[in-house]
Amino acid sequence: MRDHKSVYSALALGCAGTFGLAACGGGGDGGTPQASQGTLQVSMTDAPACGFDHVFVTVNKVRVNGNANVDENGSGWVDIPVSPAQRIDLLSLTNGVLATLGKTALPAGTYQQIRLLLTPNAGNSLANSVVPTGGTETALDTPSAIQSGIKIIRPFTVAPDTLTDLVLDFDACKSVVTRGNGGYNLKPVVTALPVVVSGKVTGMLTAAEAGAQVYAERNGVVVKATVADSLGAFTLSPIEQSSTNGNVDVVIVPASRAVGIVRSVPVVAGASTVVSTSGAPIDLPASTVNTVSGSMSPASAAGSLRALQLTGGNNYTIASATANSTTGAYSLNLPTASPSVGTYQATLPIALFPDVSAAGKYTIEATSASGTIQSQPVNVGAGSVTQNFAF
């Protein structure tokens, strides 16, 4: 596994500049920033990617605006230059590791829109690329539609005489789309989160479960993901403290082991919730792993897929994939053993019990490029399954 702490120190940098009131995006839907000054610092993090050893992107600028509807040529943009441009391996930014892109002083107030600008590939110089597991570095093509900047709509407030931390969560797994000719396109999925409203969840697995996928979910939707490090430790951060549902379900998917689920884990802004420790790590039983594979057709409809498992009356995302944009093909690896399920308690360890009724049973949910959703039940208990989707 990668040394996350050394990655942080290598990537952190400061890009400071001061902008007057005229440089800020007031008015429109974003309100009117005031003349008093605050400071905005922007960092980047990532969720684990599917089937890649490295996903590189080169960031050269971050822009913010007080108007959610203004385009890249409109008025009111504040630029945060990343100079020199930073080529960042997104897969090094897990377990709470952040790459600080830069910071700037700007008028206090409410901002609505962020744009992340990448340096395009030029000739043999690969600013953006991927290294498939066991493969060689290949260009990651950035469509012209994102040359104006990856657009993120997320209101945040810069308070007077205060440092505001904003984290851009770049989901490499959902953002890299495989083409049938062996190439890769970037279809960016990026969210923004003010640190002031976020907390984290930490835990320990056994060393044998290093590399396990770990998800924080709300109502079966992944809100943060990471991978357990070489010791089995994991950190899910940042996670937004929701005003309507402050808890998350922690879903653990190690290789060749049963799924583990810890329900109703509280998330508190500025604090850490612990679900297991090195003295009593979560140790999940061994499991056979079978495959659900197939295609989405026509290929123009190819989108994303996820495997949901129902236990205790709730669905949980266990695995996800993006279909090949040329062929529509996909594949999901799923454990056959019963998931081990428990509910959070402050007194550790948290007991997990197998749900025998859920063993090997999943629902495969396919979402087409246009947003149409189809679902089909599958059972991998007896072997691998083929499941196609026609849109």
N, C-alpha and C positions, 0 to 999 in steps of 0.2 A: 504493500500500500504506500501511498505517497506521504511525504512528511509535510503535513498541512501547516505546521507552525513556521517552517522555513519558507513556504510559499508566501505566507502573509508578509513576512519581513521583506521578501524580495520584490513584492508587487506594490507595496505601499509607497505613495508619493504625494507631494503637495503641489497644487497648481492654484496659486492664489491670485486674485485680481479684484479690483474695486470698480463697481459700475454705478453710475448715477441713476437718478430716478427715471430718466428718459429711456434707460436701457431695460426697464422692467415691464413685463406684460400686464398692465393694469387694465381695468375696464372690461367690456365684454361680459362673459359669463363668470369671470374669475374674481370680480370685485376690484377694488382699487388699493394696491399696495401703498403703504404710507412711507413718508420720507425717512423715518428712522431705519437704521440698518440692522440686519442680522447676518448670520453666516450660514451658508448651505454647504454641507459636505456630502459627496455622492460616492457610494461604494457599490461593488458588485459581488453577488454570490451566485450559487448554482445548485440545481438538483442533479442527481446522478444521471448519466446518459446510458442509453441502451446499446450495447454492443460496440462501444468505442473505448480505446485506451486514452485518447486525447481529442479534445475539440478546441481548436484555437480560433479566437476572434481578435481583431486588432481595433481598439477603440481610440479615436482621435478627438472626440468632443462629446460633451453632454450639453443640451440646451433645455431651458425651462421657460415657461410662459404662463401668465395669469389668465389666458384665454384658452379654453378647451377646444375651440373651433378654428383658431387661426392656423393657416398653412405655413409651410417652411419659409415662405417668402414674405410673410406678414410682419407686422411691427410688434415690438414688445419682447423680443427674445433676449434672454441673458445667456451668454455662452460661458461654459466652463471648459477651457481647453485642456486636453490631456497631451502635454508636450514634454518629451517626445511621445508619439503614439505608443500605446502599450499593447503588446501581443500577449494575450492572457489565455492560459489553458483553463477552460471552464471547469474541467473535471478535477482541478486542484482546489476548487472553491466549495468544499463540502464540510460538514461538521462545524458549521458556524464560522468558517474562514472567510474573510472579506478581502477584496482587492480595492484599496482606496484609489479612486480615479482622480479626485481633485476637490477643491473647495474654493468658494468665492464669497465676498461680501456682496449683498444685494438688499434692496429695499424690503423692509418687513411687510408681510401681508400674506394673502392666500394665493397659491399657484395651482394650476390645473393640469398642465401638460408638460411631459418630459419627452425629449428625443435623444436617442442614443445613436451616435454617428460612428460607422465603421469605415476603415480604410479598405477600398476594394483591392482584390488581387490584380496584379499588373505583371504580365509576362510570366517569368519563372519565379517571381517573388510571391510566395503564398502568405498573404496577410491573414487569410481565413482558410482553415483546413481541418481535416479530421484524420485520425489514425484508427481505422477499424481494428478491433481485437484480432491480433495475429496478422494484420495486414500492413500496408505501407501508407505513408502520408499522401492524401489526395485533396485536391482543391475543394473548398466549400464555396459554391457559387452563390453570390448575393444578387437577387433579382433587382432590376432597376428601380422597382417600387420602394425599396428600402434605402436607396442611395441618399434620399432626403432625410434619413434618420428613422430609426425604429420608434414609432409613435406609442407613447404610454399615457393613458388618461388616468390620473390619480391625484385628487386634491391633497395638498399638504400646506402647512402653515409655517412660515419663517417668522419667529418672534423677535422683537427688538433685543439687541445686545445678547443674543443667544445663538449657540451652535445647534443647527438642525441637521440630524443625520438621516439621509435617505438611502435605502438599499434597493438596488435593482436586481431582481431575482431572474436570472436568465436560465430558462428550462431547456438545457441542451437536448434532453431526450425527446421532447416534443418539437424541438426547433429544427432538427436535422432530418431531412426527408431523402430516402434512398431512391435513385433513379435506376431503371432497368439496365442502363449501359455501364453501371458501376460508378456513376457519378453521384454527387450529393448536392442538394439545394438547401439553403437556409430559409426556413419559414419561421421567423422569430416569434417565440412566445416569451414575453418579458413582462413582469409585474413590478410595481414599486411599492415600498413599504417604509413609512417613517418609523425609525427605531423606537421613538418615545412610546408607541402604542404596542410594542412587541415584547414577547417573552421567549423562553426557550424550554425545551424538554431534553433531559439527558438520561443516559442509561448505559448499562454494560451487558454484553453478551459474553459467551465463552470465546476464547481465542479461536476455537475451531469454527466459529461462526463469523469470523472476519470477512468483510466484503458483503455481508447481508444488506439487502435493501431495507430501509426503514422509512416508513411514511407517517406523517401526521395527517389525519383525515377528519373532515367534518361531513357527516351524512354521506359517507362513501366517496367524497371528493378529496383528492390529495391537495393539501394546502402547503405542505413542505415535505421534502424528501432528502435523504442522505444515504451514505453507506457506512457501515461499521468499520472502524479502522483495524489495524493489524492486531490490536489487543482485544477487539470486540467492543470498544467504546463508541458511542454515537452521541451527536448533538444535533437536535432539530432546532435551527435558529436562522433568521428571526421568524416567529409565528405571531401573527396579529392577534391581539386580545379582542375577540368579538364581543360586541355589546349584547348580542342576542344569544350567542352560544359560546361561552368562554372556554369550554372543554374541547379536547381533541381525542380521537382514538389513535393509539400508536400501533401500527401494523408492521410486523417484522417478518421478512421473507428471506431466510438464509438459503444457500444452495444445498440441495439434497436433504432438507429438513422440513418439518411441518411449519406451517404459519403460526406465529404468535400474535395475539391481539390483547392489548391492555386498553380497556374502555374508559371513557370519561376522565381523561387526564387534564387537570386544570392548567390553563395558560394565564399567567399573571404578568402584566407589563413590568419590565425591569427586573424580573425575578426568574429563577430557574426551578423547574419541577423535576424531581428525580424519580425514575420508575424502577431502577435496579442499580446495584453497586458491584464493585469488584469482589466484595466479600460474599455476595449472593447474586451472581449474574443469571440472566435468563438463559436457560439451557433447554432447547427445543429438541424433541425426538427426531430420529432419522426418518426420511420419507423417500419413496420412489418418486421420480419426477417424470411426468408424461407431457406430451405436446398437443396443443390445439393449433392447427394450421389450416390455411385455406386462402381464399382471395376475396377481394371486394371488386365487383364488376358493375358497370364498365370501369376500366382503369381510370377514366376521368373522374370517377366518384371516389377514388381511393382517399381515405382519410385516416382516422385513428381508431384504435380498438382498446378495450380494457376487459379484464376478467374480474367479475364480481363474485364474492362468496357470501352466502346468506348464513348467518349464525345469530342466535338470540333475537331474531326478528329484524336485524339490520344487515344491510349489504356493505361489504368492505372491498375496496380495490386491492387486488393481489398482484396484478401484473398489467402492463400496458405496452402498446407497440404502435408504430406508425406504418401503414401499408406502403409498399413500394409504389412510387408515383407513376411508374411505367406499366408494371404488371398487375398491381393490386394485391400482390402476395403478402402474407403476414405469418407470424409464428409466435406463440406464447407458451412458455414452459411453466407447468403448474404442478405443485405437490399433490400426491394422492392421499396422504395421511390426514387424519382429523386435525382441524385447527385447534390450538390450545388457547383458551380464552379466559380472561379474568377482568376484574374491575379495579380501578385505581384505589389505593388507600395510602395514607401518609405513612403508616407503619409498614416497613418492608421486612421480608420480601412479599410481593404480590403473588398470590396463588393463581396458577393457570390450570384449567381443566379441559380435557379434550371434548369437543363436540362431535361425537361419532356420527350423528345424523348429517353432518355437512361434509364428510370425507369424500374427496374427489368430485364434488358437485360445484359447478360454476355456472354463471350466466355470462356469455360473451356479448358485449355491447359494442356495436360498430357504428361510428359516426362518420357520415360521408362528408366530402369536401363542402357540400352545400348546407350541412348541419342536420340532415335527416338521420334519425337514429333507428336502428334495428337491433333486436336482442334475441338470442337463442340459448336455451339451456344445453349444457354438455355435462358428461360424466367421464372423467379420465381415470376412474378407479380401475377399469379393466384394460386400459391401454390408451394410446394416442388417438386423437379424434380429428377428422376433417370437417370443417364447418365453413361453408361459403356464404357470401352475402351478395345479393343482387339488388341494385338500386334503380 
